[in-house]
Amino acid sequence: MKTEPGGTPLKVVSWAGNSLTILDQTRLPQQEIYIQTTDYRDVITAIKELKVRGAPAIGVAAGYAAALGALKIKAATLNVFFKEFDKVLEEIVSSRPTARNLFWAVERMRCVSCDGDNVATIKERLVNEAVAIQAKETESSTQMSVHGAALIPDNAVILTHCNTGVLATAALYGTALGVILRAAENGKNIRVIATETRPLLQGARLTTWEALRADIPVTLITDSMAGHFLSRGLVTCVIVGADRIAANGDTANKIGTYSLAVLAKENKTPFYVAAPYSTVDLSLATGKEIPIEERNSKEVTHIQGVAIAPEGCPAFNPAFDVTPHRYISAIITEKGVIRKPYGKGLKTLRQA
């Protein structure tokens, strides 16, 4: 994989003891702009505004936001600290509703905060836990890429949706794109077809940028072209990520994923989902229970601030849709590849 000049990996989210630096993904690919902050509210804003995005990266950022919030609390007693810290965590979980990793990270931080006999010790443990969350995502994306690459044949043409690379995980590899990167590193001849991913063009702006950095041939198409290429047998497989996976294997991912899954099934093309186990939510029986974020309609009526629809035209903007498990060929996690029945497999991997 290509790295930044100087040989250092792309720094999507990086911690410096008491401050956090975030790569502003809304400015890519034209500019690499970094935001440095010691205020957890800035991190929440970055999550809401998609400056940091992708379920695993959101979880990483949420962990650091909790640590920053804790460091700023001035409390002489544990009772006062916990009261203030709970407010911080509630603000963080309200930032985006769908990505399971955000809630998983906050749950970890809340649990750690309960283990300590003084405020200073708890703050230190919270910082250490935030760093551990990022280390866990790095380990998970690396192992996931190994398991997933084994499913990719040589000379494969892979269709992917949204952005699922390093930018989406704040790790060394991504989820779906991480699988592709690993397959290429293993010497397989890989070509990528990236959907533009309306309305915010994460595929056009981010996936193509990451693929080109890694010297992987990539071709951009509009979302509505996918059926054309699948129907002509020009796609070997489809690989996407997930923001939440229900207990039965239904997955929520960037809007448009469900359509791709149906098209893949119709054209007998394998459809894979790659996501860390932290994305799994066994408390939800099916995908019907997954909360779907509805974002500002201007993301649909405008592109980077330029209006493409008449003024006053209403628009729907659900950020995610749910793909029923019957359309999924396999779910790739860091713990292994799961095939049907997904309910049994996901519960089994919880113990792994």
N, C-alpha and C positions, 0 to 999 in steps of 0.2 A: 504494500500500500504506500502511495506517495505520502510524504509528510510536508510540513511547512518548511520554508527555508531555514537552514540550521539543523535540520534533522529532528526537530521536535514534533510530536503528534499534534493534530488539530486540537486546540483547547476550546472546547464548547462551554464547559463550566469548570472553573478552577478556583481552588481555595488557597488563601494565603494567611492562615492563622486566625485572622479576625475580619477578613474582607473576602468578598466573592467577586469574581470576574466572569461575565457572561458574554458570549459571542452573540451579537444582535442578528438573528437570522432573518429579520424582516429587511435587512439591508443587503443581503446576499442576492445574486452573485456579484453585484456591481462593487460593493464595498465590504471590507472586513472591519467592522466597527465593534469595539469591546466596551462593555459597561462595567465599571467597577463600583462596588457599593458596600457599605457596612450596615445598611438599613434593610431589614427584612421586607418592608413594604415595597421597596424597589424590586425585589425578587418576585413578589406577588404580582406586581404590575407587569413585569417581564413575562410571567406565565400567562396572564390574561391576554396580553397583546401579542403572544406567539413569538416573542423575542427569543424565548427558549421554548421548545416544543418537542413532541415525541414522548410517548408515555414514560419510558425509562428516564429520559433526561428531565422530565417534569418531576419525577420522583426524587432524583438527585438534587434538583434545585429546591424542592420542598424541604428536604432534609437540611440543607444549608440555610434556608430561610428560617427554619425553627432554631437553628444554632445561633444565627445572628440576632434573632428576637430575644433569645435567652441571655445572650451576652449583654444586651442593653438594659435588662431588668435590674433596677436598683431595689433590692429587698434584703432586709436583715434577717427575716424569718422564712422558714419553708412555706408556711401558709400563704404569705404574701406572694412569694415567688410563684407558687403553683397557680394562684388565682390569676396572675398576670400572664403566665406562660400558657394557660388554657385559652386566654383571649388571643394570643398569637397563633396558636394552632387552629382555632376556629376561623380566623382570617385566612389562613393558608388553605384550609380544605374548601373554603367558599370560592376559591379562584377559578377552578374548572371542575365540572361534575362527572365526567365520563372516565378519565384515565384512572384505572385502579392503582397504578404505581404511586400516585400522589397520596392516596389514603394509606397505602401500605407503608410509605415512608413516614407519614405523620404518626401512624400507629407505633412504629418502631421508636420514634423520638419520644412519644408519650410514655411508652413502657420504660425507656431508659431513665426518664426524668423521675420516675418513682423509686429509683435505686440510688440512694445517697443520703447521707445524714447532715449535709450542709450545702448551702447554695453554691459555693465555689466548686465543690466536688461535682455537683450535678451539672454545672455549666461545662466543666472539662469533659465529662462523660458525653454530653450532648454533642460537643464538637467532634469528639472521637467517633461517635456513632454516625454523624453526617459523613465523615470521611469514609467510614466503613460501608455506608450505603453506596457511595460511588465505586468503591473497590469491588463490592458485590456485583454491581451492574457491569463493571469491566470484566470480571470473571465470567459472568453469565453470558455476555455477548460473545466472548471468546469461545466458550464451550458450545454455545448454540451454533456458531458458525461452522464448527467442526462437524457436528451432527447433521446440519442442513446441507453442507457441501457434498456429503456422501450421496444425497438424493439427486444431485445435478449431473446429468450425463455430459460427456465431452461434446463440443460443438452445439451447445444449447443456446436457444434464443429465449430469454426470460422476460416476461412482461411483469412490471411492478407498478404499484400505485402509491402516490404520496411520497414522502421521504422517510426512509427507515434505516439510514446509515449512521455514521458516527454522530452526525448532528442530532439525531433523534435519541441517542443513548448516552452521550457524554462519556463514551468508553472507547476502547480501541477498535471495536467492530460495531456494526449495527445489528438490527434484527434481520429483516428480509434482505436488505442490501448487504449486511454483514455476511450472510450466507453466500451471496454472489461474489463478494470480495474474496472470501476464503476459497471458493471454487476456482477463481482465477489464479490466486496464489498457488494453488495446488497444480497449476499447469494446464487446467482445462480451458479450452477455447470458448469463451463466453461472450455473448452479445446481449445487450439489454435494450428493451423497449420500455420507455418511461412515459406514462400518461402525464399530461400537464397538471392534472389534479386541480380543477376548479373547485371553489372560487379563488383560493389564495395561491395557486400555482406552485405548491411545494415540489411537485415533480419537475416542472420546467425550471424552477429557480435553484432547487437544492439537490435533487437526485442527479440531474445531469452534471452539476458542478462537482459532486463527490465522485461520480463515475469517471469523469475526465481527469480529476486529480489522481485517480488510481489507474489510469491508462486502460480503462475498460471501455470498449466501443459501446456507445449509447446513442439511440435514436429517439427523438421526442415525437409524440403523437398527441392529438387532442383526445380527451376522454371518450368522445363518441366514435373514435376510429377503432377501438379495441375489438369490437365484434367483427369488423372486416378482416383483421389479421388472424383472429382465432378461427374464423370460418374457413380460411384458406390454408389452414394447417401450418401457418408460419410461426407459431409460438409453441415452444417445447413444454413450458410450464408457466404458471403464474405464481408469484410469491409476494405476499403482503405481510404487513405487521398486524398488531392488534393493540387496542387501548384497554380492553377488558374482555375476559373470557369467562363465560358462565359455566356452571358445574356440568352442564350437558355438552359443552363444546361449542355452543353458539359464540360468535365473536363480534365485538364492536370494533370497527375501524373507520378510517376516513370515508366520508360520504362518497359513494360510487363503488365501494368494494363489493357490496351485495350484487350489483349489476355484473361485475366482472366474474363473480363466482357462478352466477347463473349461466353466463355465456361460456365459461370454461366447461361446466357440466354438459351443456348442450353439445359442445364440440369435442368432448372426451379428452380434455386437456387437464392434467393434474393441477390442483389448486392447493397451494401450501400456505399455512399461516405460521410465521415465526415470531415468537414473543417470549420474554423471560417468564419464569413461573410466578414472579411477583405480579404479573398481569392477571393471573387467575383469581377469580372471586367465587369460591365455592358456596358463599352465602346466597348467591343468586341461582335459582334452579334453571332458568332459561334466559335467553337473550332478551325476552320481552320485559324483563325486570331491570335491564341496564338503563340508567338515565342517559338521555341523549341531549347533549348541549345544543341549544339554539343560539347562534351568534348574530351579531348585528347585520341587518339586511344590506347595509352599504358594502359589505364584502362581496355581495353578489352584483349589486347595481353599479359598483365602481371597481376598477382595477388600478391599484396603486394610486388612488386618489382621483383618477380620471373617470368621469361618468360614462357608462356604456348603455344606460337605459334612460328613458325620459324621466325628468324630474317628477317625483311623486309616485312613481311606479312601485307598488309593493313587491316584496320578494321574501320567500322562505329561505332560511339558511341553517338547516340542521348540520352540525359539523360531522356527524357520524351516522352510519347505518349499521344494521345487525345482519350478519351472514349466518343463516341456520347451519348447524353442524353437518347436515346431510350433503352440503355442497363442498365440504372440506375434505381433501384427500389425506392430509396429515397435519398435525400441529407440532412444530419444532420448538423445543425448549432446551435450556442448558442441561436439563436432566435426562434428555433423550427425546426420541421422536415418538409421538403418540398417534395411534391409529384407532379406528372405531373398534369397540364402543368408547367414546371419549370420556363419558362419565366415570367409568371404571379406571381408565388410564390416568385421568387427572387426579383422582383420589389416591391412586397407588403412588404416583410421583410425589405427592405431598410428604410421604414418609422417606423419600429417597434423599 
